[in-house]
Amino acid sequence: MNFAVFSLREPGIVSIPVGILLGWLGSVLDTGERGGADYAETEVRALTGASAPGD
């Protein structure tokens, strides 16, 4: 059976622009807190290896 929504040989013509649009829309509509203390702590851990597992 054929379940294609669009009968195209190259579905990227439709799926890539739709994916970009939905990604942008999700970032615009996001109401979560940006950055903050969690980001700074994670950055220090990533750069220094502090609190790495096995320490």
Biopython code that builds the backbone (N, CA, C, O; Angstrom):
import numpy as np
from Bio.PDB.StructureBuilder import StructureBuilder

atoms = [
    (1, "MET", "N", (0.835, -1.196, 0.000)),
    (1, "MET", "CA", (0.000, 0.000, 0.000)),
    (1, "MET", "C", (0.870, 1.246, 0.000)),
    (1, "MET", "O", (1.994, 1.232, 0.503)),
    (2, "ASN", "N", (0.353, 2.302, -0.557)),
    (2, "ASN", "CA", (1.068, 3.569, -0.625)),
    (2, "ASN", "C", (0.443, 4.544, 0.378)),
    (2, "ASN", "O", (-0.727, 4.905, 0.256)),
    (3, "PHE", "N", (1.236, 4.964, 1.369)),
    (3, "PHE", "CA", (0.734, 5.873, 2.397)),
    (3, "PHE", "C", (1.274, 7.288, 2.229)),
    (3, "PHE", "O", (1.219, 8.067, 3.180)),
    (4, "ALA", "N", (1.783, 7.644, 1.080)),
    (4, "ALA", "CA", (2.395, 8.948, 0.856)),
    (4, "ALA", "C", (1.345, 10.064, 0.914)),
    (4, "ALA", "O", (0.293, 9.990, 0.280)),
    (5, "VAL", "N", (1.672, 11.111, 1.706)),
    (5, "VAL", "CA", (0.797, 12.285, 1.758)),
    (5, "VAL", "C", (0.960, 13.076, 0.465)),
    (5, "VAL", "O", (-0.017, 13.517, -0.140)),
    (6, "PHE", "N", (2.225, 13.247, 0.054)),
    (6, "PHE", "CA", (2.531, 13.909, -1.207)),
    (6, "PHE", "C", (3.182, 12.878, -2.117)),
    (6, "PHE", "O", (4.117, 12.192, -1.705)),
    (7, "SER", "N", (2.712, 12.765, -3.317)),
    (7, "SER", "CA", (3.278, 11.812, -4.258)),
    (7, "SER", "C", (4.451, 12.474, -4.980)),
    (7, "SER", "O", (4.323, 12.920, -6.121)),
    (8, "LEU", "N", (5.607, 12.532, -4.291)),
    (8, "LEU", "CA", (6.796, 13.167, -4.840)),
    (8, "LEU", "C", (7.947, 12.171, -4.895)),
    (8, "LEU", "O", (8.033, 11.261, -4.070)),
    (9, "ARG", "N", (8.816, 12.349, -5.861)),
    (9, "ARG", "CA", (10.023, 11.513, -5.913)),
    (9, "ARG", "C", (11.033, 11.988, -4.881)),
    (9, "ARG", "O", (11.804, 11.180, -4.363)),
    (10, "GLU", "N", (11.046, 13.268, -4.573)),
    (10, "GLU", "CA", (11.973, 13.863, -3.609)),
    (10, "GLU", "C", (11.171, 14.514, -2.468)),
    (10, "GLU", "O", (10.836, 15.694, -2.572)),
    (11, "PRO", "N", (10.860, 13.799, -1.404)),
    (11, "PRO", "CA", (10.039, 14.348, -0.330)),
    (11, "PRO", "C", (10.734, 15.466, 0.458)),
    (11, "PRO", "O", (10.079, 16.192, 1.206)),
    (12, "GLY", "N", (12.047, 15.607, 0.297)),
    (12, "GLY", "CA", (12.757, 16.683, 0.979)),
    (12, "GLY", "C", (12.308, 18.062, 0.533)),
    (12, "GLY", "O", (12.467, 19.037, 1.268)),
    (13, "ILE", "N", (11.749, 18.150, -0.661)),
    (13, "ILE", "CA", (11.246, 19.426, -1.169)),
    (13, "ILE", "C", (10.176, 19.976, -0.228)),
    (13, "ILE", "O", (10.047, 21.191, -0.078)),
    (14, "VAL", "N", (9.421, 19.103, 0.394)),
    (14, "VAL", "CA", (8.364, 19.515, 1.313)),
    (14, "VAL", "C", (8.837, 19.405, 2.762)),
    (14, "VAL", "O", (8.610, 20.322, 3.552)),
    (15, "SER", "N", (9.488, 18.302, 3.123)),
    (15, "SER", "CA", (9.784, 18.037, 4.531)),
    (15, "SER", "C", (10.842, 18.960, 5.118)),
    (15, "SER", "O", (10.755, 19.302, 6.297)),
    (16, "ILE", "N", (11.838, 19.376, 4.340)),
    (16, "ILE", "CA", (12.886, 20.242, 4.881)),
    (16, "ILE", "C", (12.342, 21.626, 5.229)),
    (16, "ILE", "O", (12.570, 22.081, 6.350)),
    (17, "PRO", "N", (11.634, 22.325, 4.334)),
    (17, "PRO", "CA", (11.078, 23.627, 4.716)),
    (17, "PRO", "C", (10.064, 23.529, 5.868)),
    (17, "PRO", "O", (10.018, 24.411, 6.725)),
    (18, "VAL", "N", (9.259, 22.472, 5.891)),
    (18, "VAL", "CA", (8.289, 22.293, 6.974)),
    (18, "VAL", "C", (9.029, 22.085, 8.300)),
    (18, "VAL", "O", (8.626, 22.638, 9.323)),
    (19, "GLY", "N", (10.092, 21.305, 8.291)),
    (19, "GLY", "CA", (10.878, 21.080, 9.497)),
    (19, "GLY", "C", (11.517, 22.355, 10.008)),
    (19, "GLY", "O", (11.516, 22.607, 11.213)),
    (20, "ILE", "N", (12.062, 23.160, 9.115)),
    (20, "ILE", "CA", (12.663, 24.436, 9.515)),
    (20, "ILE", "C", (11.605, 25.357, 10.088)),
    (20, "ILE", "O", (11.832, 26.000, 11.112)),
    (21, "LEU", "N", (10.456, 25.428, 9.444)),
    (21, "LEU", "CA", (9.367, 26.279, 9.924)),
    (21, "LEU", "C", (8.891, 25.846, 11.309)),
    (21, "LEU", "O", (8.684, 26.689, 12.181)),
    (22, "LEU", "N", (8.716, 24.553, 11.517)),
    (22, "LEU", "CA", (8.257, 24.068, 12.823)),
    (22, "LEU", "C", (9.313, 24.254, 13.898)),
    (22, "LEU", "O", (8.969, 24.532, 15.047)),
    (23, "GLY", "N", (10.584, 24.110, 13.563)),
    (23, "GLY", "CA", (11.653, 24.373, 14.521)),
    (23, "GLY", "C", (11.684, 25.824, 14.944)),
    (23, "GLY", "O", (11.838, 26.129, 16.127)),
    (24, "TRP", "N", (11.538, 26.728, 13.976)),
    (24, "TRP", "CA", (11.500, 28.154, 14.289)),
    (24, "TRP", "C", (10.268, 28.482, 15.138)),
    (24, "TRP", "O", (10.364, 29.227, 16.114)),
    (25, "LEU", "N", (9.129, 27.933, 14.771)),
    (25, "LEU", "CA", (7.899, 28.192, 15.511)),
    (25, "LEU", "C", (8.012, 27.705, 16.955)),
    (25, "LEU", "O", (7.563, 28.385, 17.878)),
    (26, "GLY", "N", (8.603, 26.543, 17.149)),
    (26, "GLY", "CA", (8.802, 26.026, 18.502)),
    (26, "GLY", "C", (9.715, 26.900, 19.324)),
    (26, "GLY", "O", (9.486, 27.068, 20.522)),
    (27, "SER", "N", (10.753, 27.465, 18.714)),
    (27, "SER", "CA", (11.657, 28.336, 19.464)),
    (27, "SER", "C", (11.003, 29.677, 19.783)),
    (27, "SER", "O", (11.292, 30.267, 20.824)),
    (28, "VAL", "N", (10.143, 30.158, 18.923)),
    (28, "VAL", "CA", (9.448, 31.429, 19.173)),
    (28, "VAL", "C", (8.382, 31.262, 20.265)),
    (28, "VAL", "O", (8.206, 32.148, 21.101)),
    (29, "LEU", "N", (7.683, 30.143, 20.255)),
    (29, "LEU", "CA", (6.595, 29.920, 21.207)),
    (29, "LEU", "C", (7.060, 29.364, 22.553)),
    (29, "LEU", "O", (6.251, 29.235, 23.472)),
    (30, "ASP", "N", (8.342, 29.035, 22.689)),
    (30, "ASP", "CA", (8.868, 28.477, 23.930)),
    (30, "ASP", "C", (8.783, 29.516, 25.047)),
    (30, "ASP", "O", (9.253, 30.643, 24.893)),
    (31, "THR", "N", (8.180, 29.128, 26.171)),
    (31, "THR", "CA", (8.044, 30.049, 27.298)),
    (31, "THR", "C", (8.975, 29.680, 28.440)),
    (31, "THR", "O", (8.886, 30.275, 29.514)),
    (32, "GLY", "N", (9.855, 28.727, 28.242)),
    (32, "GLY", "CA", (10.774, 28.291, 29.288)),
    (32, "GLY", "C", (11.809, 29.352, 29.618)),
    (32, "GLY", "O", (12.060, 30.270, 28.837)),
    (33, "GLU", "N", (12.402, 29.202, 30.796)),
    (33, "GLU", "CA", (13.425, 30.138, 31.243)),
    (33, "GLU", "C", (14.687, 29.949, 30.408)),
    (33, "GLU", "O", (15.062, 28.820, 30.090)),
    (34, "ARG", "N", (15.327, 31.028, 30.061)),
    (34, "ARG", "CA", (16.531, 30.982, 29.240)),
    (34, "ARG", "C", (17.777, 31.020, 30.129)),
    (34, "ARG", "O", (17.849, 31.798, 31.080)),
    (35, "GLY", "N", (18.756, 30.168, 29.807)),
    (35, "GLY", "CA", (20.060, 30.208, 30.456)),
    (35, "GLY", "C", (19.968, 30.077, 31.961)),
    (35, "GLY", "O", (19.385, 29.126, 32.482)),
    (36, "GLY", "N", (20.543, 31.030, 32.645)),
    (36, "GLY", "CA", (20.474, 31.055, 34.090)),
    (36, "GLY", "C", (21.604, 30.284, 34.748)),
    (36, "GLY", "O", (22.606, 29.968, 34.107)),
    (37, "ALA", "N", (21.441, 29.983, 36.027)),
    (37, "ALA", "CA", (22.468, 29.335, 36.830)),
    (37, "ALA", "C", (22.761, 27.926, 36.325)),
    (37, "ALA", "O", (23.912, 27.492, 36.361)),
    (38, "ASP", "N", (21.765, 27.214, 35.863)),
    (38, "ASP", "CA", (21.987, 25.855, 35.376)),
    (38, "ASP", "C", (22.956, 25.848, 34.198)),
    (38, "ASP", "O", (23.802, 24.960, 34.096)),
    (39, "TYR", "N", (22.836, 26.827, 33.314)),
    (39, "TYR", "CA", (23.725, 26.891, 32.161)),
    (39, "TYR", "C", (25.153, 27.171, 32.606)),
    (39, "TYR", "O", (26.088, 26.523, 32.135)),
    (40, "ALA", "N", (25.329, 28.135, 33.513)),
    (40, "ALA", "CA", (26.668, 28.484, 33.975)),
    (40, "ALA", "C", (27.331, 27.299, 34.667)),
    (40, "ALA", "O", (28.515, 27.045, 34.450)),
    (41, "GLU", "N", (26.597, 26.578, 35.488)),
    (41, "GLU", "CA", (27.142, 25.412, 36.182)),
    (41, "GLU", "C", (27.530, 24.319, 35.192)),
    (41, "GLU", "O", (28.585, 23.700, 35.332)),
    (42, "THR", "N", (26.700, 24.083, 34.214)),
    (42, "THR", "CA", (26.987, 23.069, 33.206)),
    (42, "THR", "C", (28.208, 23.454, 32.382)),
    (42, "THR", "O", (29.022, 22.596, 32.041)),
    (43, "GLU", "N", (28.338, 24.737, 32.062)),
    (43, "GLU", "CA", (29.485, 25.190, 31.283)),
    (43, "GLU", "C", (30.787, 24.979, 32.055)),
    (43, "GLU", "O", (31.775, 24.526, 31.478)),
    (44, "VAL", "N", (30.803, 25.301, 33.350)),
    (44, "VAL", "CA", (31.996, 25.104, 34.166)),
    (44, "VAL", "C", (32.357, 23.629, 34.234)),
    (44, "VAL", "O", (33.528, 23.269, 34.116)),
    (45, "ARG", "N", (31.371, 22.787, 34.423)),
    (45, "ARG", "CA", (31.624, 21.335, 34.474)),
    (45, "ARG", "C", (32.171, 20.814, 33.158)),
    (45, "ARG", "O", (33.065, 19.968, 33.145)),
    (46, "ALA", "N", (31.640, 21.314, 32.053)),
    (46, "ALA", "CA", (32.081, 20.852, 30.740)),
    (46, "ALA", "C", (33.504, 21.296, 30.445)),
    (46, "ALA", "O", (34.270, 20.547, 29.840)),
    (47, "LEU", "N", (33.867, 22.492, 30.859)),
    (47, "LEU", "CA", (35.185, 23.021, 30.541)),
    (47, "LEU", "C", (36.269, 22.528, 31.487)),
    (47, "LEU", "O", (37.421, 22.394, 31.073)),
    (48, "THR", "N", (35.938, 22.256, 32.741)),
    (48, "THR", "CA", (36.950, 21.886, 33.730)),
    (48, "THR", "C", (36.937, 20.410, 34.097)),
    (48, "THR", "O", (37.940, 19.894, 34.588)),
    (49, "GLY", "N", (35.838, 19.726, 33.873)),
    (49, "GLY", "CA", (35.735, 18.327, 34.270)),
    (49, "GLY", "C", (35.391, 18.187, 35.739)),
    (49, "GLY", "O", (35.416, 17.076, 36.270)),
    (50, "ALA", "N", (35.067, 19.295, 36.416)),
    (50, "ALA", "CA", (34.692, 19.244, 37.824)),
    (50, "ALA", "C", (33.429, 18.429, 37.995)),
    (50, "ALA", "O", (32.522, 18.495, 37.165)),
    (51, "SER", "N", (33.368, 17.662, 39.069)),
    (51, "SER", "CA", (32.216, 16.818, 39.400)),
    (51, "SER", "C", (31.952, 15.777, 38.319)),
    (51, "SER", "O", (30.806, 15.391, 38.087)),
    (52, "ALA", "N", (32.992, 15.334, 37.673)),
    (52, "ALA", "CA", (32.839, 14.288, 36.656)),
    (52, "ALA", "C", (32.578, 12.956, 37.343)),
    (52, "ALA", "O", (33.063, 12.735, 38.452)),
    (53, "PRO", "N", (31.828, 12.070, 36.716)),
    (53, "PRO", "CA", (31.577, 10.752, 37.313)),
    (53, "PRO", "C", (32.885, 10.029, 37.580)),
    (53, "PRO", "O", (33.798, 10.042, 36.755)),
    (54, "GLY", "N", (32.961, 9.403, 38.737)),
    (54, "GLY", "CA", (34.158, 8.665, 39.107)),
    (54, "GLY", "C", (35.134, 9.466, 39.937)),
    (54, "GLY", "O", (36.173, 8.939, 40.333)),
    (55, "ASP", "N", (34.832, 10.728, 40.215)),
    (55, "ASP", "CA", (35.715, 11.565, 41.057)),
    (55, "ASP", "C", (35.460, 11.309, 42.518)),
    (55, "ASP", "O", (36.103, 11.917, 43.373)),
]
sb = StructureBuilder()
sb.init_structure("model")
sb.init_model(0)
sb.init_chain("A")
sb.init_seg("    ")
for serial, (resi, resn, name, xyz) in enumerate(atoms, 1):
    if name == "N":
        sb.init_residue(resn, " ", resi, " ")
    sb.init_atom(name, np.array(xyz, "f"), 0.0, 1.0, " ", f" {name:<3s}", serial, name[0])
structure = sb.get_structure()
